Amino acid sequence: MQVVFETELEVIAIGDDGWVARDPRLDQHDARAVLAYIERRSGGFEVLQLGRGATEMSRFDRWDEALDALRRQAA
């Protein structure tokens, strides 16, 4: 696995077109640290946001838009 981005988020590649976004402030074994699964789809990115009692699917045209949404969730 490879960390591809790290600030408020830690984004780990889990394949050619998939990533897990997690909150690095929480222990790596804490399930609450997993914020989302991101998958590259034709022309954009689908984000399955997890946690806080709800699961939500969103679609973004650009990678940075997807990460901005996840940063807001982690704040």
C-alpha positions in Angstrom: 0.0 0.0 0.0 1.1 3.5 -0.7 0.3 6.8 0.9 -0.5 9.2 -1.9 -1.4 12.3 0.0 -1.1 13.3 3.6 -2.2 16.4 5.6 -5.6 16.4 7.3 -6.2 13.2 5.4 -4.2 10.1 4.7 -5.1 8.6 1.3 -3.9 5.1 0.7 -3.9 3.5 -2.8 -5.5 0.1 -2.8 -5.4 -0.6 -6.5 -5.0 1.3 -9.8 -8.3 3.1 -9.4 -9.2 2.9 -5.7 -8.1 4.6 -2.5 -9.1 4.6 1.2 -9.2 8.0 3.0 -8.6 8.0 6.7 -8.1 10.5 9.6 -4.5 10.2 10.6 -5.3 11.7 14.0 -6.9 8.4 15.0 -5.2 5.1 15.7 -4.6 3.0 12.6 -6.6 0.2 14.1 -9.6 2.4 14.9 -12.4 1.8 12.4 -13.6 5.4 13.0 -10.5 6.6 11.2 -11.7 5.3 7.8 -13.6 8.2 6.3 -14.2 7.0 2.7 -13.5 4.8 -0.2 -12.7 6.6 -3.4 -12.9 5.1 -6.8 -12.0 6.5 -10.2 -14.9 6.1 -12.6 -15.4 7.3 -16.1 -14.8 11.1 -16.1 -14.7 11.5 -12.3 -14.5 10.1 -8.8 -17.1 8.3 -6.7 -16.7 8.7 -3.0 -18.4 6.4 -0.5 -18.3 8.4 2.7 -18.4 6.4 5.9 -18.9 7.1 9.6 -20.9 9.2 11.9 -23.9 6.9 11.6 -24.4 7.5 7.9 -23.1 6.3 4.6 -23.3 8.6 1.6 -22.2 8.3 -2.0 -21.0 11.4 -3.9 -19.6 12.0 -7.3 -16.9 14.6 -8.1 -15.5 15.6 -11.5 -12.0 16.3 -10.0 -9.7 14.6 -7.4 -9.2 17.9 -5.5 -13.0 18.4 -5.1 -13.3 14.9 -3.6 -10.5 15.5 -1.2 -11.9 18.9 -0.2 -15.3 17.3 0.7 -13.5 14.7 2.8 -11.4 17.4 4.6 -14.6 19.1 5.6 -15.9 15.8 6.9 -12.8 15.2 9.0 -12.8 18.8 10.5 
